[in-house]
Amino acid sequence: MMDNKWWQEIAVVCFSFTIYTLKNDWMLFSSVASILMGILFYLILYMHAQFNRFFILPILFKKQRPLTYIGLTLLGVLVFSIVLFEITSLDFFNKFNLYQNSHQRSYLYQLASVLGTLVCILSPIIVFKFYRIHKRQTDEALLFNQMQLNALKGQLNPHFLFNTFNTLYGISLEFPERTSDLIMKVSQLMRYQLESNSKQCVSLEDELDFINSYVQLEKERVGYRCDVTYDCKIDNENAYKVSPMLLIAFIENAFKHGTCAIEKCFVRIIITVENGLLHLHIVNSIPKKNDVVSTRIGIKNTIERLNLIYGKGYKLDIQDDKNTYIVDLKLQLKKIL
């Protein structure tokens, strides 16, 4: 439950509210009105802490300017403590007897209240933030290790390799001059998978070269009886990085199910990248009689990777109308630094 961001926020409020009430001796409050006034003061202190959290704290974490952050924080503490001091000086406020002792109405006391509440609220917030970051990194590391294990168990789809070598054998008999190029493509596929297993990110250019080699091999295998279309348009393919072997599961699935029929089968693959937004659109036919058994493990694992690595930075829409299978993926890429 505490992994949830909202529950963490509630825990922070309860903790800081409890410290605030103990500090101000709420057990001595004489009326409901004074309690409500105390809640109002806490909300002012809470608003100050949230202002620091969302507008000043990013200067420390994102821009890495600690002196600027300290200066703005002290300025905010001074301003809010002056506001509270002026409020406690009003005759309207005095009749509620919120503070039992005279020193609690002093400016130094208000300054300590603002600073103490800020620390009580920001400290657990920062702890929870680093906890979420650490947990996410741990989940990514576990998934990355699982990817490596799965890749070692089957470097390439055995069914794909079987069909590919059959294709190489058939072409070598009729068109021996084409065999060397096809063997080179298979070698590139195997080398890329082995090398990318140890990386969390690869350049988009390398990933697209791998996909292109895979599609060309599939064209050699089924192109004579299946309409295969592959189109790739990239604004600057050298500028982006992507998790390795992330897109191939959708493409391999399209060939696996879309080319198992003898007549009227097709696979259409379109990849575009514009301003860092990758759009993968795949449409493949679904035969009326489909003897291919699918466990959907590859698609499921890919979706889990997308959730962990990219979070809300992607949109995936999969449609199956019994005649065509459509995959539409939009993914916000990161630039290579």
C-alpha positions as CSV (number, residue, x, y, z in Angstrom):
1,M,0.0,0.0,0.0
2,M,2.9,2.4,0.8
3,D,4.2,2.0,-2.7
4,N,1.2,4.1,-3.8
5,K,2.1,7.8,-4.2
6,W,-1.3,9.0,-2.7
7,W,-0.9,6.8,0.4
8,Q,2.6,8.3,0.8
9,E,1.1,11.8,0.6
10,I,-1.5,11.0,3.3
11,A,1.2,9.5,5.6
12,V,3.3,12.8,5.2
13,V,0.2,14.9,6.1
14,C,-0.6,12.8,9.1
15,F,3.0,12.8,10.4
16,S,3.4,16.6,10.0
17,F,-0.1,17.4,11.4
18,T,0.7,15.3,14.5
19,I,4.0,17.1,15.1
20,Y,2.2,20.4,14.7
21,T,-0.6,19.6,17.1
22,L,1.8,18.3,19.8
23,K,4.0,21.4,19.4
24,N,1.0,23.7,20.0
25,D,-0.6,21.9,22.9
26,W,-3.9,21.2,21.2
27,M,-5.2,19.3,24.3
28,L,-5.6,22.7,25.9
29,F,-7.9,24.1,23.2
30,S,-11.0,25.6,24.7
31,S,-13.4,25.6,21.7
32,V,-14.2,24.2,18.2
33,A,-13.4,27.7,16.8
34,S,-9.9,27.6,18.1
35,I,-9.3,24.2,16.7
36,L,-10.5,25.3,13.3
37,M,-8.2,28.3,13.5
38,G,-5.4,25.9,14.3
39,I,-6.2,23.9,11.2
40,L,-6.1,27.1,9.2
41,F,-2.6,27.8,10.4
42,Y,-1.5,24.3,9.6
43,L,-2.9,24.7,6.1
44,I,-0.8,27.9,5.6
45,L,2.3,26.0,6.8
46,Y,1.4,23.1,4.5
47,M,0.9,25.4,1.5
48,H,4.4,26.9,2.2
49,A,5.9,23.4,2.2
50,Q,4.1,22.5,-1.1
51,F,5.3,25.7,-2.7
52,N,8.8,24.8,-1.8
53,R,8.4,21.3,-3.0
54,F,7.0,22.1,-6.5
55,F,8.7,25.4,-7.3
56,I,11.9,25.6,-5.3
57,L,13.0,22.0,-4.8
58,P,13.4,21.3,-8.5
59,I,16.1,23.9,-8.6
60,L,18.2,21.6,-6.3
61,F,17.4,18.3,-8.0
62,K,16.9,19.2,-11.7
63,K,19.2,22.3,-12.1
64,Q,21.6,21.2,-9.3
65,R,22.0,24.7,-7.9
66,P,22.1,24.2,-4.1
67,L,23.0,27.8,-3.1
68,T,20.1,29.2,-5.1
69,Y,17.8,26.6,-3.5
70,I,19.0,27.5,0.0
71,G,18.6,31.2,-0.6
72,L,15.1,30.9,-2.0
73,T,14.1,28.6,0.8
74,L,15.3,31.0,3.5
75,L,13.5,33.8,1.7
76,G,10.2,31.8,1.6
77,V,10.6,30.9,5.3
78,L,11.1,34.6,6.2
79,V,8.1,35.7,4.2
80,F,5.7,33.1,5.6
81,S,6.8,33.6,9.1
82,I,6.1,37.3,8.8
83,V,2.7,36.5,7.5
84,L,1.9,34.3,10.4
85,F,3.3,36.8,12.9
86,E,1.1,39.6,11.5
87,I,-1.9,37.3,11.7
88,T,-1.3,36.4,15.4
89,S,-1.0,40.1,16.2
90,L,-4.6,40.8,15.1
91,D,-7.2,41.4,17.8
92,F,-9.5,39.0,15.9
93,F,-7.0,36.2,16.4
94,N,-6.4,36.7,20.1
95,K,-9.9,35.8,21.2
96,F,-9.4,32.2,20.0
97,N,-6.5,31.6,22.5
98,L,-4.7,29.4,20.1
99,Y,-1.4,29.9,21.8
100,Q,-1.4,29.5,25.6
101,N,2.0,31.2,26.2
102,S,3.1,34.7,25.2
103,H,6.3,33.6,23.6
104,Q,4.3,31.6,21.1
105,R,3.2,34.8,19.6
106,S,6.7,36.0,19.0
107,Y,8.3,36.3,15.5
108,L,11.0,33.8,16.4
109,Y,8.4,31.2,17.4
110,Q,6.6,31.7,14.0
111,L,9.9,31.4,12.2
112,A,10.6,28.1,14.0
113,S,7.1,26.9,13.2
114,V,7.5,27.6,9.5
115,L,11.0,26.0,9.3
116,G,10.1,23.0,11.5
117,T,6.9,22.2,9.5
118,L,8.9,22.6,6.2
119,V,11.4,20.0,7.5
120,C,8.7,17.6,8.7
121,I,6.9,17.7,5.4
122,L,9.8,17.8,2.9
123,S,12.0,15.2,4.7
124,P,9.5,12.2,4.3
125,I,8.6,13.4,0.8
126,I,12.2,13.3,-0.3
127,V,12.7,9.9,1.3
128,F,9.6,8.5,-0.5
129,K,10.8,10.1,-3.8
130,F,14.2,8.3,-3.6
131,Y,12.4,5.1,-2.5
132,R,10.3,5.2,-5.7
133,I,13.3,5.9,-7.8
134,H,15.3,3.1,-6.2
135,K,12.3,0.7,-6.6
136,R,11.9,1.6,-10.2
137,Q,15.6,1.1,-10.9
138,T,15.5,-2.3,-9.1
139,D,12.5,-3.4,-11.1
140,E,14.2,-2.4,-14.3
141,A,17.4,-4.3,-13.3
142,L,15.4,-7.4,-12.5
143,L,13.6,-7.2,-15.8
144,F,16.8,-6.6,-17.6
145,N,18.3,-9.7,-16.0
146,Q,15.3,-11.7,-17.0
147,M,15.6,-10.5,-20.6
148,Q,19.2,-11.7,-20.6
149,L,18.2,-15.2,-19.3
150,N,15.4,-15.5,-21.9
151,A,17.8,-14.4,-24.6
152,L,20.4,-17.0,-23.6
153,K,17.7,-19.7,-23.6
154,G,16.8,-18.9,-27.2
155,Q,19.0,-16.4,-29.0
156,L,16.7,-16.4,-32.0
157,N,13.3,-17.9,-32.5
158,P,14.1,-21.6,-33.4
159,H,11.1,-21.7,-35.8
160,F,12.4,-18.6,-37.6
161,L,15.9,-20.1,-37.9
162,F,14.5,-23.3,-39.2
163,N,12.5,-21.5,-41.9
164,T,15.4,-19.2,-42.7
165,F,17.9,-22.1,-43.3
166,N,15.3,-23.8,-45.4
167,T,15.1,-20.6,-47.4
168,L,18.9,-20.4,-47.7
169,Y,19.0,-24.0,-48.9
170,G,16.3,-23.6,-51.5
171,I,17.8,-20.3,-52.9
172,S,21.3,-21.8,-53.0
173,L,20.0,-24.4,-55.4
174,E,18.3,-22.0,-57.8
175,F,20.1,-18.7,-57.2
176,P,23.5,-19.5,-55.7
177,E,24.7,-15.9,-56.2
178,R,22.2,-14.6,-53.6
179,T,23.2,-17.1,-50.9
180,S,26.2,-15.1,-49.5
181,D,24.1,-12.0,-48.9
182,L,21.4,-13.9,-47.1
183,I,24.0,-15.7,-44.9
184,M,25.4,-12.3,-44.0
185,K,22.0,-11.1,-42.9
186,V,21.5,-14.1,-40.7
187,S,25.0,-13.5,-39.2
188,Q,24.1,-9.8,-38.5
189,L,20.9,-10.8,-36.8
190,M,22.7,-13.3,-34.5
191,R,25.6,-10.9,-33.8
192,Y,23.2,-8.0,-32.9
193,Q,21.2,-10.1,-30.5
194,L,24.3,-11.4,-28.7
195,E,25.8,-7.9,-28.4
196,S,22.6,-6.1,-27.4
197,N,21.9,-8.5,-24.6
198,S,24.5,-6.7,-22.4
199,K,23.0,-3.2,-23.1
200,Q,20.0,-1.4,-21.7
201,C,19.8,1.0,-24.6
202,V,21.1,1.0,-28.2
203,S,20.9,3.6,-30.9
204,L,17.7,3.7,-32.9
205,E,19.8,3.3,-36.1
206,D,21.2,-0.1,-35.0
207,E,17.7,-1.3,-33.9
208,L,16.2,-0.3,-37.3
209,D,19.1,-2.0,-39.1
210,F,18.3,-5.2,-37.2
211,I,14.5,-4.9,-38.0
212,N,15.3,-4.2,-41.7
213,S,17.5,-7.3,-41.9
214,Y,14.8,-9.4,-40.3
215,V,12.1,-8.2,-42.7
216,Q,14.3,-8.8,-45.7
217,L,14.9,-12.4,-44.6
218,E,11.2,-12.9,-44.1
219,K,10.6,-11.5,-47.6
220,E,12.9,-14.1,-49.0
221,R,11.0,-16.8,-47.1
222,V,7.4,-15.8,-47.9
223,G,7.6,-12.9,-50.4
224,Y,6.6,-15.1,-53.3
225,R,3.2,-15.8,-51.8
226,C,2.6,-13.0,-49.4
227,D,2.4,-9.2,-49.8
228,V,5.0,-7.7,-47.5
229,T,5.3,-3.9,-47.1
230,Y,8.0,-2.2,-45.0
231,D,8.4,1.6,-44.9
232,C,10.6,3.5,-42.5
233,K,10.9,7.3,-42.2
234,I,13.1,8.8,-39.6
235,D,13.8,12.5,-39.1
236,N,17.2,11.9,-37.5
237,E,17.9,8.3,-36.6
238,N,21.3,9.0,-35.1
239,A,19.8,11.2,-32.4
240,Y,17.7,8.7,-30.4
241,K,18.2,5.6,-28.3
242,V,15.8,2.8,-27.6
243,S,15.7,-0.4,-25.5
244,P,17.1,-3.3,-27.6
245,M,14.8,-5.9,-29.1
246,L,11.7,-3.9,-28.1
247,L,9.9,-3.7,-31.4
248,I,10.8,-7.0,-32.9
249,A,8.2,-9.0,-30.9
250,F,5.3,-7.2,-32.6
251,I,7.0,-7.6,-36.1
252,E,7.8,-11.3,-35.6
253,N,4.2,-11.9,-34.4
254,A,2.9,-10.3,-37.6
255,F,5.0,-12.6,-39.8
256,K,4.2,-15.7,-37.6
257,H,0.4,-15.3,-37.9
258,G,0.0,-13.2,-41.0
259,T,1.9,-15.4,-43.4
260,C,0.7,-18.9,-42.4
261,A,-2.0,-18.9,-45.1
262,I,-1.4,-19.8,-48.7
263,E,-3.4,-17.1,-50.5
264,K,-4.3,-13.4,-49.8
265,C,-2.0,-12.9,-46.9
266,F,-0.2,-9.7,-46.2
267,V,2.0,-7.9,-43.6
268,R,2.4,-4.1,-43.6
269,I,4.9,-2.4,-41.4
270,I,5.3,1.4,-41.1
271,I,7.8,3.0,-38.8
272,T,8.1,6.8,-38.5
273,V,10.0,9.0,-36.1
274,E,9.2,12.7,-35.9
275,N,10.5,15.0,-33.1
276,G,11.4,12.0,-31.0
277,L,8.0,10.3,-31.3
278,L,8.3,6.8,-32.7
279,H,5.2,5.5,-34.4
280,L,5.0,1.7,-35.2
281,H,2.0,0.6,-37.2
282,I,1.6,-3.0,-38.2
283,V,-1.3,-4.7,-40.0
284,N,-1.3,-8.3,-40.9
285,S,-3.9,-10.7,-42.2
286,I,-5.4,-13.5,-40.1
287,P,-6.2,-16.7,-42.0
288,K,-9.6,-18.3,-41.6
289,K,-7.9,-21.5,-40.6
290,N,-5.0,-20.8,-38.3
291,D,-2.9,-23.8,-37.2
292,V,-0.3,-21.6,-35.5
293,V,-0.3,-21.9,-31.7
294,S,0.5,-18.7,-29.9
295,T,1.3,-18.3,-26.2
296,R,1.6,-14.4,-26.5
297,I,4.5,-14.5,-24.1
298,G,6.6,-12.3,-26.4
299,I,3.9,-9.6,-26.6
300,K,3.2,-9.8,-22.8
301,N,6.9,-9.4,-21.9
302,T,7.2,-6.5,-24.3
303,I,4.2,-4.7,-22.8
304,E,5.7,-5.2,-19.3
305,R,9.0,-3.8,-20.5
306,L,7.2,-0.7,-22.0
307,N,5.5,-0.1,-18.6
308,L,8.6,-0.3,-16.6
309,I,11.0,1.5,-18.9
310,Y,8.8,4.2,-20.4
311,G,5.9,4.4,-17.9
312,K,3.3,6.9,-19.4
313,G,5.6,7.8,-22.2
314,Y,4.0,5.4,-24.7
315,K,0.6,4.4,-26.1
316,L,-0.2,1.0,-27.4
317,D,-3.4,0.0,-29.2
318,I,-3.9,-3.6,-30.4
319,Q,-7.0,-4.5,-32.4
320,D,-8.1,-8.0,-33.6
321,D,-11.3,-8.1,-35.8
322,K,-10.8,-11.8,-36.9
323,N,-9.6,-10.7,-40.4
324,T,-6.8,-8.4,-39.6
325,Y,-4.5,-7.8,-36.6
326,I,-3.4,-4.3,-36.0
327,V,-0.7,-3.0,-33.6
328,D,-0.3,0.8,-33.2
329,L,2.5,1.9,-30.9
330,K,3.6,5.4,-30.1
331,L,6.7,5.8,-28.0
332,Q,8.5,8.9,-26.9
333,L,12.2,8.3,-27.4
334,K,15.1,9.8,-25.5
335,K,18.1,11.5,-27.3
336,I,21.6,10.2,-27.2
337,L,23.7,12.5,-25.0
